[in-house]
């Protein structure tokens, strides 16, 4: 197992888990950012993401920002949102991604840390 680095991004928007589950149905996906990775099979697909993206469009923006970072291996939304995550192999890449996104969205909550698996 390899140590990986995680970047968490939240747009400081409230999102009710109850509302997400009350609206659990087929929705049109908003994220059209390619995210093909072998990690998809180990992490899984988040069926709540489409609903959350409709309620808080900044979730799409956060994933877009993560998708453009050097060294990104996988990105997605955590739980029912609105926090998004990016996985990197190198600490330096996670730090750089954190700083890059903070420059673009200084009022968002953005942190990095080590993911031990």
Secondary structure as UniProt FT lines:
FT   STRAND          4..10
FT   HELIX           17..22
FT   HELIX           39..43
FT   TURN            47..48
FT   HELIX           49..55
FT   HELIX           58..67
FT   TURN            70..71
FT   STRAND          72..77
FT   TURN            79..80
FT   STRAND          84..88
FT   HELIX           91..104
FT   TURN            106..107
FT   STRAND          109..115
//
